[in-house]
Amino acid sequence: MSVLVYAELDSGRFKKATLEACSYGVALATMRNSDVAAIVIGECHESELLQIVECGISKVFRVLDSHLETFTTTKYISVIQSIVRENGFNTLITSQSYNSKSITPGLSIRLKSAFISGVVGLPRIEDGKEIYQRMAFSGKGVEEVIALLSDIVISVKTNSFGVNKNKTGELNVIPFNFSLSDDVNDIVPKEIIKTSSTISLTDAEKVVSGGRGLKGPENWGMIEELAGLLGAATACSKPVADVEWRPHHEHVGQTGIQISPDLYIAIGISGAIQHLAGVNSSKVIVVINKDSEAPFFKSADYGIVGDAFEVVPKLINAVKKMKNSL
Amino acid sequence: MNILVCISHVPDTTTRITFEPNGKSLNKAGVTFVINPYDEFGLSKAMEFKEKSNDVHISVICVGDIETEPTLRKALAIGADDAFRIDTQPLDSFSVATLIAEWAKNKSFDLIFTGKESIDENSGAVPGMLAELLGFSFISYATKLDVNGKSVIAYREIDNGMEILEAQLPLLVSCQKGIAEWRIPNMRGIMAARSKPLTVINALQVENRVNTLNFKQPEGKTGCVYYSSDNPEELISVLSTKGII
């Protein structure tokens, strides 16, 4: 029942979601009293690998191959499949990054495994079976599932388990040589365009989001200022993206990005059910709206009924004061 | 160009989700079902190709029982040429992908569209599984797609950015917002859909790999704590005390 974690590198670094997958793999292996290892594909600094050790994984399969410098599903599925098969792992754990989400379903086919997507915690055991929980119906339902095969591929929902970097150990790197055939049929990556240097929405621990209540794109200065002070990413509701007050990649909701930060502050957003579907996994929700009947208050932990143009500047001052007093 | 669009029949985005008392399934009473919104992006993209060329044929397929047929008729009303329904209750992503793959494997599709995920199961598993089962190249989370002959240029969403890719048909593309705009079927489309072919296919026996034991509603918030708009500093101090900020 040994566990392999795919520790994905993003520009030579492990993101929080990856370390979360490592922490999950360690906890699952501990529960099962089994081994755990990680696979790292591509170049990174040695100190980066020590983060995995701190999560509790000492054994790291390291793949360095010029063919693997750019990600494609075909290549990454092939190399991970080889490591799983040659070393007899029967559980593969990944994060839910876009790239990991793109390879796990195909890998489950190659590995003749059951695929459980987006688990939100360790399984509970009933009659010797692992019962996993995941979210369904866009956060409006919790589903319990079991794998009907002994081999499984599991992806961990972002920010659902947390990172536990309190372990010590000796790093044991096992180089894995992998000869990849030049697959003529494959996709050719040409260019990567990173959105500005702001914090990535899907990784952000805090998000400040604005809706139509802000009346126009010229009023986003205070949203950005508050977000900047809190170290938060900025987001918006669908109507705001539709009229292009804000870029589409900031749209959170049913058809936009689904996020699960520790803190979501919604300003001037009424909280239509489609918007909630994108943010209802947030741990703490703060709603600021001048309409006391706004449905969002029903899903909020904290609320302020008031005009955003009066409340937000006061909040900014309060955060500044708090920071100065530290 | 021969296009297949895979369609899930899902509760409308505004549905308040409740489950049957035994927790085994969705309580369907009063629920309106629609084409999965992400699948509809794929269908809309296929329609863009069809409007530019006389040589585009669009088929739509759904795994489901007879109650999914109105959803397939809507896809025909939007403009698909024919529809197929694999007659069984979907059990898990693997069984759905296998059923579609077995049906599609010898049909020489140039392009297969799926949504990035369905809004009921949210597994996002069928596209990657189907690509693997069919041996198709796979572009996930596509936000833009241009086809010129057999050559394809696509944009796909990645963490904190976009990736531009080149590919060749045949290809499987999972669709994300941005790839096309949804369309509202017009009266002519709705009339025409009635006489377009909708073929029912007997389902092969496929064993599922994941079993759903039960559903329940998530624990709701315990209630909103309000702070005065005159004194929002209180909120900041509470968030700070609790270690949230």
Contacts between the chains, C-beta under 8 A, distances in Angstrom:
chain1	res1	chain2	res2	distance
A	10	B	159	6.3
A	15	B	159	7.2
A	73	B	128	7.2
A	73	B	131	7.6
A	73	B	138	5.2
A	73	B	140	7.0
A	74	B	137	7.2
A	74	B	138	7.7
A	77	B	132	7.5
A	97	B	159	5.2
A	98	B	140	7.3
A	98	B	141	5.7
A	98	B	156	7.7
A	98	B	157	5.9
A	98	B	158	4.8
A	98	B	159	5.5
A	99	B	158	6.6
A	99	B	159	7.5
A	101	B	124	5.8
A	101	B	140	7.2
A	101	B	141	8.0
A	102	B	128	6.4
A	102	B	138	7.3
A	102	B	140	4.0
A	102	B	141	7.2
A	103	B	128	7.0
A	104	B	125	7.7
A	104	B	128	7.0
A	105	B	93	7.0
A	105	B	97	7.7
A	105	B	123	8.0
A	105	B	124	7.3
A	105	B	125	4.2
A	105	B	126	7.3
A	105	B	127	7.0
A	105	B	128	3.0
A	105	B	129	4.5
A	105	B	132	7.2
A	106	B	128	4.5
A	106	B	129	6.7
A	106	B	131	6.4
A	106	B	132	3.9
A	106	B	138	7.1
A	108	B	94	7.4
A	108	B	125	7.5
A	108	B	129	6.9
A	108	B	209	7.8
A	109	B	94	7.8
A	109	B	97	7.8
A	109	B	129	5.4
A	109	B	132	4.2
A	109	B	133	6.1
A	110	B	132	6.6
A	113	B	209	7.5
A	114	B	94	7.5
A	114	B	209	4.0
A	114	B	210	5.1
A	115	B	93	6.6
A	115	B	94	7.0
A	115	B	123	7.5
A	115	B	125	5.5
A	115	B	129	7.6
A	115	B	209	7.1
A	115	B	210	6.9
A	116	B	210	6.2
A	117	B	93	7.8
A	117	B	122	7.4
A	117	B	123	4.1
A	117	B	124	6.3
A	117	B	125	5.8
A	118	B	122	6.8
A	118	B	123	7.3
A	131	B	213	6.5
A	135	B	122	6.7
A	135	B	218	7.4
A	136	B	120	6.6
A	136	B	121	5.7
A	136	B	122	5.8
A	136	B	215	6.6
A	137	B	11	7.3
A	137	B	17	4.6
A	137	B	26	7.6
A	137	B	119	7.3
A	137	B	120	5.8
A	137	B	122	7.4
A	137	B	215	7.9
A	138	B	13	7.8
A	138	B	119	5.3
A	138	B	122	6.3
A	139	B	218	6.9
A	140	B	16	7.8
A	140	B	17	4.0
A	140	B	217	7.3
A	140	B	218	7.2
A	141	B	17	5.5
A	141	B	19	6.9
A	141	B	215	4.9
A	141	B	216	7.1
A	141	B	217	6.5
A	141	B	218	7.1
A	142	B	215	6.8
A	142	B	216	5.2
A	142	B	217	7.3
A	142	B	218	5.2
A	143	B	212	5.9
A	143	B	214	7.5
A	143	B	215	5.3
A	144	B	212	7.3
A	144	B	213	4.5
A	144	B	214	5.2
A	144	B	215	7.8
A	145	B	210	5.2
A	145	B	211	6.4
A	145	B	212	5.4
A	145	B	213	6.5
A	146	B	210	7.3
A	146	B	211	5.3
A	146	B	213	6.3
A	147	B	209	6.8
A	147	B	210	5.9
A	148	B	207	7.5
A	148	B	208	6.6
A	148	B	209	5.4
A	148	B	210	6.6
A	148	B	211	5.7
A	149	B	209	5.4
A	185	B	137	5.8
A	185	B	168	7.1
A	186	B	137	6.4
A	187	B	137	5.5
A	187	B	138	7.5
A	187	B	139	6.3
A	187	B	165	5.1
A	187	B	166	7.2
A	187	B	167	4.7
A	188	B	165	6.5
A	188	B	166	4.4
A	188	B	167	7.0
A	189	B	163	6.0
A	189	B	164	7.6
A	189	B	165	5.5
A	190	B	164	4.7
A	190	B	165	6.3
A	190	B	166	5.7
A	191	B	163	7.2
A	191	B	164	4.4
A	192	B	158	6.9
A	192	B	161	6.0
A	192	B	162	7.4
A	192	B	163	5.1
A	192	B	164	7.7
A	193	B	161	5.4
A	193	B	162	4.7
A	193	B	163	7.6
A	193	B	164	7.2
A	194	B	160	5.8
A	194	B	161	4.0
A	195	B	160	5.7
A	195	B	161	5.3
A	195	B	162	7.8
A	200	B	159	5.8
A	200	B	160	3.6
A	201	B	160	7.8
A	202	B	159	6.0
A	202	B	160	7.6
A	203	B	159	7.0
A	203	B	160	7.5
A	206	B	245	7.1
A	230	B	245	5.7
A	248	B	177	6.9
A	248	B	178	6.1
A	249	B	157	7.9
A	251	B	177	7.4
A	254	B	13	5.0
A	254	B	37	7.2
A	254	B	119	6.6
A	255	B	13	7.7
A	255	B	37	5.6
A	255	B	38	7.6
A	255	B	177	5.2
A	256	B	177	6.4
A	262	B	244	6.6
A	263	B	239	7.3
A	263	B	244	5.3
A	263	B	245	6.7
A	272	B	14	7.9
A	273	B	13	7.0
A	273	B	14	5.2
A	273	B	15	7.8
A	273	B	16	7.4
A	274	B	13	4.8
A	274	B	14	6.8
A	277	B	13	6.9
A	277	B	119	7.6
A	280	B	218	7.5
A	284	B	239	7.7
A	284	B	244	5.5
A	285	B	221	7.3
A	286	B	235	7.0
A	286	B	239	7.6
A	287	B	224	7.2
A	297	B	224	5.0
A	298	B	221	7.6
A	298	B	224	7.2
A	299	B	220	7.8
A	299	B	221	5.8
A	300	B	221	6.7
A	300	B	224	4.4
A	301	B	221	5.9
A	301	B	224	6.6
A	301	B	225	6.7
A	302	B	224	6.7
A	302	B	225	5.3
A	302	B	226	7.7
A	302	B	227	6.7
A	302	B	235	5.8
A	302	B	238	7.2
A	302	B	239	7.5
A	303	B	224	4.5
A	303	B	225	7.2
A	303	B	226	5.0
A	303	B	227	7.4
A	304	B	226	7.0
A	304	B	227	5.2
A	304	B	228	7.4
A	304	B	229	5.4
A	304	B	232	5.7
A	304	B	235	6.4
A	305	B	226	6.7
A	305	B	229	6.3
A	306	B	228	8.0
A	306	B	229	2.6
A	306	B	232	7.8
A	307	B	229	7.2
A	310	B	229	6.4
A	311	B	229	5.2
A	311	B	232	5.3
A	314	B	232	4.7
A	314	B	233	7.0
A	315	B	232	5.0
A	315	B	235	7.3
A	315	B	236	6.3
A	317	B	233	7.8
A	318	B	232	6.2
A	318	B	233	4.0
A	318	B	235	7.8
A	318	B	236	4.0
A	318	B	237	7.6
A	319	B	236	5.8
A	319	B	245	7.4
A	321	B	233	7.4
A	322	B	236	5.8
A	322	B	237	7.1
A	322	B	240	5.6
A	322	B	245	8.0
